[in-house]
C-alpha cells in the first residue's frame, strides 16, 4: 500500500522497468484519487 509521494514514485519506477517499450514511445499517466468527481 502506498503512503507517500515517494511510494508512488517507486511504483512508477517499477512499472517503467517492466514496460518493454522504447523510451521515446512510452507515455504513462497515473492518477490517484478516492473522490469520484476527479476520476471522471
C-alpha positions as CSV (number, residue, x, y, z in Angstrom):
1,X,0.0,0.0,0.0
2,X,1.3,3.4,-0.9
3,X,1.5,6.1,1.8
4,X,3.6,8.9,0.3
5,X,4.7,10.5,-2.9
6,X,7.9,8.5,-2.5
7,X,5.9,5.3,-2.6
8,X,4.1,6.4,-5.7
9,X,7.5,7.2,-7.3
10,X,8.7,3.7,-6.5
11,X,5.5,2.3,-8.2
12,X,6.2,4.4,-11.3
13,X,9.8,3.2,-11.4
14,X,8.7,-0.4,-11.1
15,X,6.2,0.0,-13.9
16,X,8.7,1.8,-16.1
17,X,11.2,-1.1,-15.6
18,X,8.6,-3.7,-16.6
19,X,7.4,-1.9,-19.7
20,X,9.4,-3.3,-22.6
21,X,9.0,-0.3,-24.9
22,X,11.5,2.1,-26.4
23,X,11.8,5.2,-24.2
24,X,10.6,7.6,-26.8
25,X,7.4,5.6,-27.2
26,X,6.4,5.5,-23.5
27,X,3.6,7.6,-22.2
28,X,2.1,6.7,-18.9
29,X,-0.2,8.8,-16.8
30,X,-1.1,7.6,-13.4
31,X,-3.6,9.5,-11.2
32,X,-4.9,8.5,-7.8
33,X,-8.0,9.8,-6.1
34,X,-10.8,8.4,-4.0
35,X,-13.1,11.4,-4.9
36,X,-15.3,10.3,-7.8
37,X,-15.6,13.9,-9.1
38,X,-11.9,13.9,-10.0
39,X,-12.0,10.4,-11.5
40,X,-14.5,11.3,-14.3
